[in-house]
Each structure stands twice: as structure tokens, then as C-alpha cells.
Amino acid sequence: MSIIRYQSPEVAGWTGFDRWNSLRDELDSLFELPFWSNFGRQTQLFSGWSPALDLYQNNDNVIARIELPGMRKEDIEISLQDGMLTISGERKSEAPENDKAERTERYVGKFRRSIALPTQVDASKVTATYRDGILTVTLPKAEEVKPKQIQVNVE
Amino acid sequence: MNTLVRENRGRQAQTEQFIMAVASVTENPDSYALTVEMPGVSKEGLEISVENNELTIIGRRTIPPIEGTVLHRESRSENFRRVFELDPTIDTSKIAARMDQGVLTLTLPKAEQVKPRKITVQ
């Protein structure tokens, strides 16, 4: 999270040690993981929530897969416009309000990812499944762009 | 300062490569709640153990691979692992776990004798 809310020490109790611990954890993690994996997505210092997105294609379909752990199906939105697939949504906090947060690495809030599709797809036949926190969107290719095998009879 | 859930990053040699799962911890007077994000991991892929006050969570991905060529890839295929040192006030025999859409929620109740108690003066 990019903004740390100031808390008056009298009200919140002194959190100096907790902060020191999380700083230590952050520094440790820099040494433990490949640099790129930890810096952008996992610490979410600057970027908010940017869930990992994969894109595949085979002869019939373009398939997008995005990691969205702990969402409710109704909070995920998928849209298709001008050859661009956009997946957006919002994750809501499940923790009871009065509980004290000891460690907050999980991101709560809105996200939005867009990706250009490599070919035309049939927008009316797009399907999506959400399982184990992973959303898979299958976009069938439009008939005219599918690779076709042409039979040539040699006389 | 509480140690649950303090992170333990042992430097012991590991044969399998893991990535760190993102986790949050909240506390109330009765218990701690630990939530760990492990997209692609189902109930069957989980391995949770407590040994010497150390909680180890391993999540192995069970999501099937996609047939086709990769055009763009950001996700990683390694399995997840996270280790926490448990606060001594936690009753480790009563830890409960739930897995829902790639998020593991562990409820770690505090032992009866450390719960805040009101004493009435006669």
C-alpha cells in the first residue's frame, strides 16, 4: 500500500517494533527471491493490486488466465472492446472491523488489467471459469481467422 | 509485541524451489486469523504442519496447464511455502483451516489462560 496513515502514538500504541520487523522481512525477501518477482507485484508499493495475467493461444481459442485469489464471482467483471480484453473488479475485506491488523500483505480494493488480443474472437461465445482463485477466460477465435487445412486433390 | 505471527525464514538448504505466499494476520481477544494467498492451490494441495512452535504451510498447485503457445506470461509455476513462528499463547491443538478460492484461512485460538478475563469483586 502506498500511503501509510499517520497514527498518533497515544492512540495506537507504539508500533515501532512491528515496523522494524516488517522492514526486516522486506529486506530479507529481497535476498531470497528473484528481484523482479518481489519488487513490482508482491510488495505493491507503487502499483496497487496488479494480479498476474497469462495469455495463451491454440488453433481454436485465445485463453487468458489471471490470479485472483479470494474473490467473489460477482465482483469480477470481464469486458471485450476493440480487440482488448479487460478484467476488473474489487476485493473486499473479510476481516471483522474490530480486529487488529498484525500484518497486512494482502491487497484489498480495486484492480484492472487489460491485454490486447492477438486475433479476432467471437465475442458471443466467450466463457469464463473461476476455480481455486484463478479465473480462466476462453475466447473462441472468429471463424475467418482460424487456420484452415486445405485439401488439394492431385489428379 | 506479539510473535504470531513472526516470520521465520530459515536458511536451511531446500531441494524444492518455493515462492513466498502473500499473507495477512489479524488479532482479536480470542484468536489470531492468518490468511494466505495461494492461487491455483486446492484443498488437496495443502500441507500444514506445526513443529516446535513453528507453523509451516506448503501449497502445491493443482491447476491443469493450458494447451497452446504462450503469448504473455506473468504468473510463476513454483509452489508456495511460508513459515511462521507461533506466539506461545496459541493453542496449537485447536488450529482450524479453511480453503476457499485459493485463499487459506487459519484460525489460531489463544489458550484459555491467556484470554482477558473480567474479575468481579465480591
Contacts between the chains, C-beta under 8 A, distances in Angstrom:
chain1	res1	chain2	res2	distance
A	17	B	1	4.7
A	18	B	1	6.6
A	21	B	1	7.9
A	21	B	6	6.6
A	21	B	7	7.9
A	25	B	7	5.3
A	25	B	9	7.8
A	28	B	7	7.9
A	28	B	9	5.4
A	29	B	9	7.9
A	29	B	20	6.4
A	32	B	9	6.6
A	32	B	20	7.3
A	33	B	19	6.8
A	33	B	20	6.5
A	37	B	19	7.0
A	37	B	76	6.6
A	38	B	20	7.9
A	41	B	74	7.8
A	42	B	20	7.3
A	42	B	22	6.3
A	52	B	74	4.0
A	52	B	75	4.2
A	52	B	76	7.6
A	53	B	72	7.0
A	53	B	74	5.5
A	53	B	75	7.7
A	54	B	66	7.7
A	54	B	70	7.1
A	54	B	72	6.5
A	54	B	73	4.9
A	54	B	74	6.4
A	54	B	75	5.2
A	55	B	70	7.5
A	55	B	71	4.4
A	55	B	72	4.1
A	55	B	73	7.7
A	56	B	66	4.7
A	56	B	67	7.9
A	56	B	68	4.2
A	56	B	69	6.6
A	56	B	70	5.8
A	56	B	71	6.4
A	57	B	68	5.3
A	57	B	69	6.0
A	57	B	71	5.9
A	58	B	67	5.7
A	58	B	68	3.4
A	58	B	69	7.2
A	61	B	68	7.5
A	62	B	71	8.0
A	63	B	66	5.4
A	63	B	68	6.5
A	65	B	66	6.6
A	65	B	75	7.2
A	67	B	39	3.9
A	67	B	40	7.2
A	67	B	75	5.8
A	67	B	102	7.6
A	68	B	39	7.1
A	68	B	101	8.0
A	68	B	102	7.9
A	69	B	37	4.3
A	69	B	38	6.8
A	69	B	39	4.4
A	69	B	101	6.2
A	69	B	102	3.5
A	69	B	103	4.9
A	70	B	35	7.5
A	70	B	37	6.6
A	70	B	100	7.1
A	70	B	101	5.6
A	70	B	102	6.5
A	70	B	103	3.6
A	71	B	101	6.4
A	94	B	35	7.8
A	95	B	24	7.7
A	95	B	26	4.8
A	95	B	33	6.9
A	96	B	26	7.8
A	96	B	28	7.0
A	98	B	28	6.8
A	99	B	26	4.1
A	99	B	27	6.2
A	99	B	28	4.6
A	99	B	33	7.1
A	100	B	26	6.5
A	100	B	27	4.8
A	100	B	28	7.2
A	101	B	24	7.2
A	101	B	25	7.4
A	101	B	26	5.5
A	101	B	27	8.0
A	102	B	2	6.7
A	102	B	4	7.6
A	102	B	5	6.8
A	102	B	25	4.0
A	102	B	26	6.4
A	102	B	27	5.3
A	102	B	32	7.3
A	103	B	5	6.7
A	103	B	23	6.8
A	103	B	24	5.9
A	103	B	25	4.2
A	104	B	24	5.1
A	105	B	22	4.6
A	105	B	23	5.6
A	105	B	24	5.7
A	106	B	22	5.5
A	106	B	23	7.1
A	106	B	24	4.3
A	106	B	35	6.3
A	106	B	37	6.0
A	107	B	22	8.0
A	115	B	72	6.6
A	118	B	71	6.0
A	130	B	101	7.1
A	131	B	63	7.3
A	131	B	101	7.9
A	132	B	39	6.8
A	132	B	40	5.6
A	132	B	41	6.2
A	132	B	42	5.0
A	132	B	62	7.1
A	132	B	63	6.0
A	132	B	101	6.6
A	132	B	102	5.0
A	133	B	37	7.3
A	133	B	38	7.4
A	133	B	39	4.0
A	133	B	40	6.8
A	133	B	41	7.8
A	133	B	101	4.5
A	133	B	102	2.0
A	133	B	103	6.4
A	134	B	39	5.2
A	134	B	40	5.4
A	134	B	63	5.7
A	134	B	102	6.7
A	136	B	66	7.8
